[in-house]
Amino acid sequence: MDWFVQKYLQACLVWFGVGVTLGLAMAVWPMLTMYRVAHMHLLLLGFVAQIIYGVALHVIPRFFGQPLVLREFGYWQWWASQLGVLVLVGGLAGRIHGWTLAEPLMMAGGLLSAAAAYLFIANLWATMRRAKVNILPRNSAGSAGLAATAPITRQPKLPLMPQPD
């Protein structure tokens, strides 16, 4: 498992814990509901996006039998996504209190989060394109044949599950 996959899964738990704590605080002290936009971004970018990044970067290459083509993107994506959530949520919270740097923080956090998403897309796209997948032949009617009549013979290069020793 790549180090960044494990770090994504750990980070998603941290962001989830922070988001749940803020949600609980908003339930106990309703005046804190002014932070609901920050709460939403903590959970969507901090938890949901991070778990999708971690699981997809581990599983998709195994589905396609092809190692990640742009592994170094995983490194940059991890840092961009973590900093993006932190800076964006900080800017969202700061805007409520009238911080002068709130808008630039929100912009920087949004750009970092978007950069992480684009690195993720590019990495998985390149990996899927490089994979050798046999397409089922077309029949006389022009549609793809059924798997029962033309089985896929590709063997995966990576194990789908870790094998016991």
Phi, psi and omega in degrees: 000133177295147183302323184289336175295311178298319180294324176297316181293322176292316181297321181297326178290322177296310180297323178298315179298318178295316180295318179294320179298316177296320178297319177295317178299321178293327179289323181281318180241089185305337179296340179282358178295351174296344179265015185297328178291319175296319178301314180298317180290327174302315184282321182284310180276327183279317181262300187296309181297320182294319180289325176296314179303309184297312182291315182295320180292340176269319189273316185304314178301326179287325176299323184265357179063033185219122176299158177306130181284322185244064183304324181296336175297327178300321178297307182294323180296318181299310181296318180297320182290319180293311179296324180300313179296312183300312183289319180297312181294322175299318177294320179296318178291321180293328180298324179299325183264007175076024178298138180290333180270004183299312182297312177298325177295317179298319180295314180296317179296319177295318178295318178296318179295319178294319178300319178298318180295319179293322176296320177299312180299312182298319182295311181289324179298312180297322179294316181291324179294325182285338183296143178266097181248129178277124178273138179295139180292153177280144176271184184295338179277352177095359179258161180295142179290162179281152181300328181293331182267338180215082185293150175280131185252006183295135175257130180294145178277338181243145177291143179288326179228148175301137181265138178293151180289000000 
